[in-house]
Amino acid sequence: MAISPVDFASLLCSRLCHDLLSPVGALNNGLELLADETDPEMRARCMELLSESARVSANKLKFYRLAFGAAGGFGERVDAREAQGAIQGLLGDNKRLTLDWAMERTELTKSAIKVLLNLSMIAGDALVRGGRLTIGAEDNDGLTEIVLHAEGPRVVLDPELRATLVDGAPEDAITPRAAAAYLIHAIATDAGGSVVVSEGVDGSILFGATLPSSR
């Protein structure tokens, strides 16, 4: 089932607002504390918190600009290192999460970059107690193959996300939480590609997507 562009834009906006509310709210709280605080040590601590919240907000905006928006320049391909930096900025603060890279391509199509970024966000969220996320992409016979392996002590993928990734929107409306999954499915199927999700015997989850290398 396809959803209207307006409804999908609303879902993405809701997801962005939800994810940015916490760091932006922390900025606001920090400024209020700073205005009333006179102790030098406490003011220094407030400044540290403000700096941290601003950095988190900036990293999320950079990621979403590339994952959801029209970032990446005017060409048809994007430097894969730009995507790697965006993923590192979004997930790198999680000290319980290790990121491994298996990127054989220096450039990917904009469509592949968006799929890679959004799959990384979903896979990172699935590692609820941390673990290891291996991210790879390569070209084979005119196809770009994207593979992410999430392994850890507890790997949980929301059933709605799994269903949306593989089958698209259900008969009832999808939630903002599933907006990224719907975007992945829509990009892959529109390009003539596919998305798969499978579980390993060790409880790990493997995410895969295949798209034409020219789109």
N, C-alpha and C positions, 0 to 999 in steps of 0.2 A: 504494500500500500504506500503510495506517495503522499507526502504532505505538501501544502502550498508553500511557496517561497516566503510569504509573509509569516506564516506560522513557524517555519523553520528559523527565520531571522529572530523571531521572538524567543524561541527556545535558546538560541545561542546567546542572546542578550541576557536572558535570565541566568544562564550558566556563568557568564562573565561577571555579572553583578554579584552572584552568590560567592564566587571564588575570590573576588576582590574586596568583599565586604570586611573580612577579618583584618587583613593588613591595613586597609585604609581606616577602619575603625580604630585600630591600634595607634595610627598616626594622630587621629583626632584626640584620643585619650591622652596620648603623650604630650601633646601641645597644651591640653588643659592642665595636666600635672605640672608642666614646666612653668606655666604662667603663675601658679600659686606657690611654687617651691623656691625657697631661699637658701637651703643648705647646698653648698658647692658640690659635695659628693653626690647628693641626690639629683642635682641638676645634670651632673655628668652622666649619671645612670639614665636619666630621661633622654639625654641626647643619644646615648647608645641605642636605646630602644627605638627612638625615632629613626635613626640611621638604618637599623635592621629592618624596620617596617617599610621604609622607603625602598630599600634594596629588594625586598621580597615583592613589593608591588611592581617595581620596574621589571623584574625578571618574569613575572607572570604576564605583564603587558607585552613584553617582547615575544614570549612564547605564543600567546594568543594571536598576536598580529601575524605571525608566520603560520600558525596552525589553522586559524579561521579566516584571516584577512587576505589582502592582496600583496603582502610583503614579498620580497625576493627579487625586486627589480623588474625590468620590462622583458627580459628574455624568457625563453621557455623552460630553462633549466636553472637550478639553484645549487649553489655550493653546499655539499653535504655537511661541511664543517659548520655552516650557519645553523643547520638543524641540530647538530650535535651540541653546539653552544647553548641553544635554546632549551634543549632537554636537560643539559647539565644545570642550567640556571633554575629550572623548575623543580628538579628532583634531587639536585646535588646536596641540598641542606639536610636531607634525611641521612643521619649518620648510620642508621641501620641498613641502608640500602647501598649496594655496590653496583655500579654501572660498568658493563663490559661492552666494548665496541668491536664489531666485525664488519666494518664498512669497507667494501672493496671499491665502491664507486666514489669518485671525487665530486660528481655532480649527479643530481636526480631531477626528474621532471617536477614541476610544481605540484602536480597531482600526487606523485609518489612522496614528496616531502610532507604534504598535508596528512597523508595516510600514516606515514612513519611517526610524525609528531603526535597525532591523536591516539594511535595505538600505544605509544610510549606512555602517554598520560594515563590511559586506562590500565595498562599493565602495571604501572607504578602504583596506582591506587589499589590494585588487587593484592599487592604485597603488604598486607595490613600489619605485619610484624617485622617488616624488613626482609632482606634476602638479597638475591642477585638477579639483576635484569640484564640479559644479553641482547643487544640490538644489532641486527645485521641487515644488509641489503646488497644485492648483486644483480647483474644483468646476465641472462642466459637466453640465447636464441630469440632476441627481440623482446624479451619480457623482463621486467624488473620484479625481482622476488624480495619481499620484505618479511623478515622473520624476527620475532621477539620471544625469548624464553624467560618466563618468570618463575623463579624457584625460591622457596623460603619455608620457614616453619609453619606459616599459615597463608595460603593463597586462596583468596575468595573473589570470585567474579560474579557480580550481580546478574541474576538470570535475565533481567530485562536487557542488560548490555550485551550479554551473549546472544540472545535472540535477535536483537537489532543489528548487531555486527553481521550475522550470517544471513538473516532473512529480511532485513529492513524494518520499516515501521509496521507494527501489528495493526489489527483492525481498530483497536481503540488508540487514542492519542498517546504519543510517547511523552516522556517527561523531560525537563531540561537536563537532567542527569545523563540521559541517553542521547543528547544532541551530538556529541562527538562520535558516538558509535554509528548514528544515522549518517553523519557526514562521511565517515569511512566507507560504509556500505554504498552510499550514493555515488561517491567518486569512483570506486572500484567497478561497480556494475555499469555505470555510464561509459566507462572506458573499455568495457568488454572484459573486465577482470573478475576477480573473486576474492572472498575473505573466508578464512577458516579459523576455527578455534578448537583446540583439542587438549585433553588432559593427559599428563603422563602418569605412570603407575606410582610415582613418588609424590603425587599431588601437585606437581608443577603444571603450568599452563603454557601452551604454545600458541602464539598468535601468528597468523600468516596472511599475506595479501599478495596478489599477483596482478600487475598492470602492464600494458604495452609500454615498452621503453620510449616510444615516440609520443606518448600522451601524458 
